[in-house]
Amino acid sequence: GAVVSQHPSWVICKSGTSVKIECRSLDFQATTMFWYRQFPKQSLMLMATSNEGSKATYEQGVEKDKFLINHASLTLSTLTVTSAHPEDSSFYICCPDLEETQYFGPGTRLLVL
Amino acid sequence: KQEVTQIPAALSVPEGENLVLNCSFTDSAIYNLQWFRQDPGKGLTSLLLIQSSQREQTSGRLNASLDKSSGRSTLYIAASQPGDSATYLCAVLETTDSWGKLQFGAGTQVVVTP
């Protein structure tokens, strides 16, 4: 199966700082990457779809200026949480649009103090 | 809007018992349904994928059924083991435009005690 990595796996930051999360495809190229987040005891919810070389598309209710997505190459997509606040504390996970069986990254747990 | 519900939210069984996890969805116009396993703080591992035209899929001790008309799927895990302890998520795919655009349930947290 496809290998997807995320970095960092854990991040704790102060309120107001920005945090960048990287999602890399290690053995394939991904034109499209999906970003999900999961609050405790809740479903994974799709936040946005990043497309290599073009602007990301955001789901309803997700602030595009707060969650900056960059898909600069076919092997790297980044999600930057700008001016993070405690309510942004969540589990962020990426998934390439590859084939019918999905391969998710290991996720990044963000805690904003 | 599609809503995916999983019952129960949590389940604890002694080792050796069979597990039955339920998933329901409100819109039967799905392309497929997947069951995933999520370990604490970790990513997701796909367990079984059932096409909308299929009734069930099996892999080892796992069996998943799908009743599309009633909007239900059930994951059976036979002879549970402590290593089966994890959160199990079901997710539906509504369109083939994007393989990774899934609607997830909130999961069932399973604990198998030795």
Interface residues (C-beta under 8 A of the other chain):
Chain A: V4 Q6 S9 W10 T32 M33 F34 Y36 K41 Q42 S43 L44 M45 L46 T49 F91 I93 C95 P96 D97 L98 E99 E100 T101 Q102 Y103 F104 G105 P106 G107 R109
Chain B: V4 A9 N32 Q34 F36 G41 K42 G43 L44 T45 S46 L49 L89 A91 L93 S98 W99 G100 K101 L102 F104 G105 A106 G107
